[in-house]
Amino acid sequence: MFMSRWIMAVSIGLAYARLCDAQSPMLGEPVSEAELADIDYVVLPDGRGLPSGSGTAAEGKDVYEQHCLACHGASGADGINDRLVGGHGTIDTARPEKTVGSYWPYATTLFDYIRRAMPYQTPGSLSADEVYGLTAYVLFLNDIVDENERLNADTLPAVKMPNRENFVWGYEPK
Amino acid sequence: MSDTSEQVPAAGNGLLDRRWFLKSGGALAGATLLTAKAGAAREPWTSVPGTGMSESGPPSRYENHLKRVNVGSQPGTTGAGSSRTPLEHLDGIITPSRLHFERHHSGIPDIDPDRHRLVIHGLVDRPLKFSVEALSRYPTVSRIQFLECSGNSGAMIAPEPVQGPASQMHGLVSASEWGGVPLSALLDDVGIRPEARWVIAGGADAAMMSRSVPLDKILDDAIVALYQNGEPLRPSNGYPVRLFLPGWEGNMCVKWLRTLKLTDRPAMTKDETSKYSDLRDDGIAELFTFPMGVKSLITSPSPGLSLGAAGVYQVSGIAWSGGGRIRRVEVSADGGRSWADAALDEHVLPKCLTRFRSPWRWNGGPAVLMSRAIDESGSVQPTRAAVLEGRASNSFYHVNGIQAWQVGADGEVRNVYV
């Protein structure tokens, strides 16, 4: 009796699995590696997804002054839009000032965001070297890297942001 | 109009038993009919034929105030900003699509659906791309649910009450019938690798907006939405396809959805770290606080909708929770000293706006109206003070505190802290 129930359960399970398979119209098309390379912008904090190329703050300064200064100001702290620089030591005070330097936990986020969305009027127009250079320049303005420190897919994930340890997770995936 | 002896008090300062609506409904309808029949001459619109049919029906020209409010962008941009739903001018639970709130990071892209693909890749057995036409051939489900920006009601953190219409403070919430394909079906097609835990969603806007979503939520109830209130999504809501995560932060419901990459860890994108994280007053910030808390709001009366003569009014509003159905809404007319159960409209759906109503006999004197929602998990909407407890001074996400409206003797309604 036990066996027959067990066999019945397996049979039903298999039938259900086949039913589910049958229900999907399976209308997705294969994606080539080349297509994936074009659309995959995901960068993880451990550096996976970062492209080849490199840049330093010294190289990024010109790019910043050409593309970023109008909105973020010469110092990165005096523009009409988000403040990128400063606020260090304010996060646990009565007047927290969140900037890239004072608040952001991961340096990879900066590269990821610039590559996706900046410059605001011409996103996607910068080369990987320019994005690395800009990332380095904003980190340099925050005293997080040296002017000639070369950032690339290996060195960027190793940059330790000052506020890294002050984040906790409100959700743990099951 | 109705027999005052039937106005059973339910709480202080004139709140009546919610069943008063049932008792008085007939009397109100009768009075309306009598008034209509009493008119002697025909009004102009009954004296000439009206205008003809049209391909799309605009609202009445007498309802021109029915517009999104606080339409604004960041300096130097035209498309990084938000607009809000005029909640105080709406009734029911469905937000007309044209009035659904907006929050965009680099404007609304003009996407040709024939050229758009949704690509699912990363930790999968076989990456696949889906055309919009292909997605529309999958079995579709309907979800009548709210969508709320987690920055909604952030103005409540201000030290002094901000004065303005309810929509100015709370209009980053809307509800729609969302139609689309359960993401679990598409993930069956690509095959999930065992080490996958997160899904990084990316949009096809100029900001390529991206958020990391736990895989368990995606498999639980996420859909890729193609339809809103019966028609293809409006461009301002993600045409031709958006992610919809019932009850969770609006920012995660990535519009113009283009990529879903399965990963073993979150990407820590700009929005989920530097923006949608909740900073405490001890300097620690919480990441990934996804569900929207239980909340309610009195939309009428509210600032701009002043009261006339003393008498019986309907206090009406909306309640919602990312935790499920609304079980109960209580209303106070005396600043929270006493509470009466509000009547809930017929449609009490999980993770949706629920309409509540309370009859209130205003005596013409000062009053403070408040509403408090309780959801099916037993979560109770907190006070403003409780929400602010332990928060950093400028931390404005996930504010679901009780809103109080002060009614003056002149009938004007103002935001007030109690």
HADDOCK unambig.tbl for C-alpha pairs under 7 A between the chains (distance, minus, plus):
assign (segid A and resid 25 and name CA) (segid B and resid 138 and name CA) 6.52 0.50 0.50
assign (segid A and resid 26 and name CA) (segid B and resid 189 and name CA) 6.35 0.50 0.50
assign (segid A and resid 27 and name CA) (segid B and resid 130 and name CA) 6.83 0.50 0.50
assign (segid A and resid 27 and name CA) (segid B and resid 134 and name CA) 5.74 0.50 0.50
assign (segid A and resid 28 and name CA) (segid B and resid 128 and name CA) 5.16 0.50 0.50
assign (segid A and resid 28 and name CA) (segid B and resid 129 and name CA) 5.22 0.50 0.50
assign (segid A and resid 28 and name CA) (segid B and resid 130 and name CA) 4.82 0.50 0.50
assign (segid A and resid 29 and name CA) (segid B and resid 128 and name CA) 5.21 0.50 0.50
assign (segid A and resid 29 and name CA) (segid B and resid 129 and name CA) 5.18 0.50 0.50
assign (segid A and resid 29 and name CA) (segid B and resid 130 and name CA) 6.46 0.50 0.50
assign (segid A and resid 30 and name CA) (segid B and resid 127 and name CA) 6.30 0.50 0.50
assign (segid A and resid 30 and name CA) (segid B and resid 128 and name CA) 4.84 0.50 0.50
assign (segid A and resid 30 and name CA) (segid B and resid 129 and name CA) 6.39 0.50 0.50
assign (segid A and resid 31 and name CA) (segid B and resid 127 and name CA) 5.95 0.50 0.50
assign (segid A and resid 31 and name CA) (segid B and resid 128 and name CA) 5.52 0.50 0.50
assign (segid A and resid 31 and name CA) (segid B and resid 129 and name CA) 6.20 0.50 0.50
assign (segid A and resid 43 and name CA) (segid B and resid 267 and name CA) 6.28 0.50 0.50
assign (segid A and resid 44 and name CA) (segid B and resid 267 and name CA) 4.63 0.50 0.50
assign (segid A and resid 45 and name CA) (segid B and resid 267 and name CA) 6.37 0.50 0.50
assign (segid A and resid 45 and name CA) (segid B and resid 268 and name CA) 6.87 0.50 0.50
assign (segid A and resid 71 and name CA) (segid B and resid 76 and name CA) 6.87 0.50 0.50
assign (segid A and resid 80 and name CA) (segid B and resid 75 and name CA) 6.23 0.50 0.50
assign (segid A and resid 81 and name CA) (segid B and resid 75 and name CA) 6.46 0.50 0.50
assign (segid A and resid 91 and name CA) (segid B and resid 283 and name CA) 5.32 0.50 0.50
assign (segid A and resid 92 and name CA) (segid B and resid 281 and name CA) 5.98 0.50 0.50
assign (segid A and resid 92 and name CA) (segid B and resid 282 and name CA) 5.22 0.50 0.50
assign (segid A and resid 92 and name CA) (segid B and resid 283 and name CA) 3.75 0.50 0.50
assign (segid A and resid 94 and name CA) (segid B and resid 392 and name CA) 7.00 0.50 0.50
assign (segid A and resid 94 and name CA) (segid B and resid 393 and name CA) 6.15 0.50 0.50
assign (segid A and resid 95 and name CA) (segid B and resid 393 and name CA) 6.59 0.50 0.50
assign (segid A and resid 103 and name CA) (segid B and resid 274 and name CA) 6.86 0.50 0.50
assign (segid A and resid 104 and name CA) (segid B and resid 273 and name CA) 6.65 0.50 0.50
assign (segid A and resid 104 and name CA) (segid B and resid 274 and name CA) 5.63 0.50 0.50
assign (segid A and resid 109 and name CA) (segid B and resid 268 and name CA) 6.44 0.50 0.50
assign (segid A and resid 109 and name CA) (segid B and resid 269 and name CA) 5.57 0.50 0.50
assign (segid A and resid 109 and name CA) (segid B and resid 270 and name CA) 5.85 0.50 0.50
assign (segid A and resid 113 and name CA) (segid B and resid 270 and name CA) 6.21 0.50 0.50
assign (segid A and resid 116 and name CA) (segid B and resid 207 and name CA) 5.76 0.50 0.50
assign (segid A and resid 116 and name CA) (segid B and resid 208 and name CA) 5.55 0.50 0.50
assign (segid A and resid 117 and name CA) (segid B and resid 206 and name CA) 6.20 0.50 0.50
assign (segid A and resid 117 and name CA) (segid B and resid 207 and name CA) 4.03 0.50 0.50
assign (segid A and resid 117 and name CA) (segid B and resid 208 and name CA) 6.35 0.50 0.50
assign (segid A and resid 123 and name CA) (segid B and resid 206 and name CA) 6.50 0.50 0.50
assign (segid A and resid 166 and name CA) (segid B and resid 283 and name CA) 6.81 0.50 0.50
assign (segid A and resid 166 and name CA) (segid B and resid 284 and name CA) 4.83 0.50 0.50
assign (segid A and resid 166 and name CA) (segid B and resid 285 and name CA) 6.28 0.50 0.50
assign (segid A and resid 167 and name CA) (segid B and resid 284 and name CA) 5.63 0.50 0.50
assign (segid A and resid 167 and name CA) (segid B and resid 285 and name CA) 4.81 0.50 0.50
assign (segid A and resid 167 and name CA) (segid B and resid 286 and name CA) 5.75 0.50 0.50
assign (segid A and resid 167 and name CA) (segid B and resid 287 and name CA) 6.67 0.50 0.50
assign (segid A and resid 168 and name CA) (segid B and resid 285 and name CA) 6.28 0.50 0.50
assign (segid A and resid 168 and name CA) (segid B and resid 286 and name CA) 4.97 0.50 0.50
assign (segid A and resid 168 and name CA) (segid B and resid 287 and name CA) 6.05 0.50 0.50
assign (segid A and resid 169 and name CA) (segid B and resid 286 and name CA) 5.58 0.50 0.50
assign (segid A and resid 169 and name CA) (segid B and resid 287 and name CA) 4.86 0.50 0.50
assign (segid A and resid 169 and name CA) (segid B and resid 288 and name CA) 5.92 0.50 0.50
assign (segid A and resid 170 and name CA) (segid B and resid 286 and name CA) 5.73 0.50 0.50
assign (segid A and resid 170 and name CA) (segid B and resid 287 and name CA) 5.63 0.50 0.50
assign (segid A and resid 170 and name CA) (segid B and resid 288 and name CA) 5.10 0.50 0.50
assign (segid A and resid 170 and name CA) (segid B and resid 289 and name CA) 4.96 0.50 0.50
assign (segid A and resid 171 and name CA) (segid B and resid 288 and name CA) 5.59 0.50 0.50
assign (segid A and resid 171 and name CA) (segid B and resid 289 and name CA) 6.38 0.50 0.50
assign (segid A and resid 173 and name CA) (segid B and resid 197 and name CA) 6.77 0.50 0.50
assign (segid A and resid 173 and name CA) (segid B and resid 214 and name CA) 5.62 0.50 0.50
assign (segid A and resid 173 and name CA) (segid B and resid 216 and name CA) 6.54 0.50 0.50
assign (segid A and resid 174 and name CA) (segid B and resid 216 and name CA) 6.24 0.50 0.50
